[in-house]
Amino acid sequence: MKYAVAVSSVVCFALFLLAGCGGPTTPDTEGQNLTRARQALADSGVPEGNITVVGERGDPDDLFVCDQDPDGVAPTEPVNIEVATACPEDDDSRKKKRPKIGRRR
């Protein structure tokens, strides 16, 4: 009976590790040029048919990824990337500001 308990414990632990790690995920390609972004996604296992590119057209080395949706998902999930020759800056009002820390007396 000890052998059955030990084997089931090992199987449960292995399943926990697989579920906990979540497996491979897609990289965040924002800021990369389109050529590098496609290569990074392909290297992570995303099929070419699962990558949708929207935005400006032109030389892939001159287009940059402004947004990727989603990122950090399984490589089997479709990925949309928005490209442009220059990405708009993030809105400052959306950035979190650090609270001011008062001096201790």
C-alpha positions as CSV (number, residue, x, y, z in Angstrom):
1,M,0.0,0.0,0.0
2,K,2.9,2.4,0.6
3,Y,4.0,1.9,-3.0
4,A,0.6,3.1,-4.3
5,V,0.6,6.1,-2.0
6,A,4.1,7.1,-3.1
7,V,3.3,6.7,-6.8
8,S,0.1,8.7,-6.5
9,S,1.9,11.4,-4.6
10,V,4.5,11.7,-7.4
11,V,1.8,11.8,-10.0
12,C,0.0,14.5,-8.1
13,F,3.2,16.5,-7.7
14,A,4.0,16.2,-11.4
15,L,0.5,17.4,-12.3
16,F,0.8,20.3,-9.9
17,L,4.1,21.3,-11.5
18,L,2.7,21.2,-15.0
19,A,-0.4,23.1,-14.0
20,G,1.5,25.6,-11.9
21,C,4.0,26.5,-14.5
22,G,1.3,27.0,-17.1
23,G,3.6,25.9,-20.0
24,P,5.1,28.2,-22.6
25,T,3.6,31.6,-23.2
26,T,3.9,34.3,-25.8
27,P,6.5,37.0,-25.3
28,D,5.5,40.7,-25.1
29,T,6.8,42.2,-28.4
30,E,5.8,45.8,-27.8
31,G,8.5,48.2,-28.9
32,Q,10.2,45.6,-31.3
33,N,10.2,46.0,-35.0
34,L,7.8,43.8,-36.9
35,T,10.5,41.4,-38.2
36,R,11.8,40.8,-34.6
37,A,8.3,40.5,-33.2
38,R,7.3,37.9,-35.7
39,Q,10.5,35.9,-35.1
40,A,10.0,36.1,-31.3
41,L,6.4,34.9,-31.6
42,A,7.5,32.1,-34.0
43,D,10.3,31.1,-31.6
44,S,7.7,30.8,-28.8
45,G,5.7,28.4,-30.9
46,V,3.0,30.7,-32.4
47,P,2.1,29.6,-35.9
48,E,2.3,32.2,-38.6
49,G,-1.4,31.9,-39.3
50,N,-2.2,32.9,-35.7
51,I,-0.5,36.3,-36.0
52,T,-2.7,39.1,-37.2
53,V,-0.9,42.4,-38.0
54,V,-3.0,45.6,-38.2
55,G,-1.9,49.2,-38.8
56,E,0.4,50.8,-41.2
57,R,2.0,49.0,-44.1
58,G,5.6,49.1,-45.2
59,D,9.0,47.6,-44.5
60,P,8.8,45.3,-41.5
61,D,12.1,46.6,-40.2
62,D,10.6,50.2,-40.1
63,L,7.3,49.2,-38.4
64,F,7.2,48.9,-34.6
65,V,4.8,47.0,-32.4
66,C,2.7,49.5,-30.6
67,D,0.3,47.0,-29.0
68,Q,0.0,43.3,-28.7
69,D,-3.2,41.6,-27.6
70,P,-3.0,39.3,-25.8
71,D,0.5,38.7,-24.5
72,G,1.6,36.0,-22.1
73,V,-0.9,33.4,-23.5
74,A,-0.4,29.9,-24.8
75,P,1.3,29.8,-28.2
76,T,-1.9,28.2,-29.6
77,E,-3.9,31.4,-29.0
78,P,-4.2,33.9,-31.8
79,V,-2.2,37.1,-31.3
80,N,-3.1,40.6,-32.8
81,I,-0.3,43.1,-33.1
82,E,-0.7,46.7,-34.0
83,V,2.2,48.3,-35.9
84,A,3.2,51.9,-36.9
85,T,6.3,53.7,-37.9
86,A,6.0,55.7,-34.6
87,C,3.9,54.6,-31.7
88,P,2.0,57.2,-29.7
89,E,3.3,58.0,-26.3
90,D,1.4,56.7,-23.3
91,D,-1.0,59.1,-21.7
92,D,0.7,60.6,-18.6
93,S,-2.6,60.7,-16.7
94,R,-2.8,56.9,-16.9
95,K,0.6,56.5,-15.3
96,K,0.6,55.8,-11.6
97,K,2.3,58.5,-9.6
98,R,4.3,57.6,-6.6
99,P,2.9,59.0,-3.4
100,K,5.0,61.7,-1.7
101,I,6.6,60.4,1.4
102,G,6.7,62.8,4.3
103,R,9.7,63.2,6.5
104,R,9.7,61.4,9.8
105,R,10.4,63.5,12.8
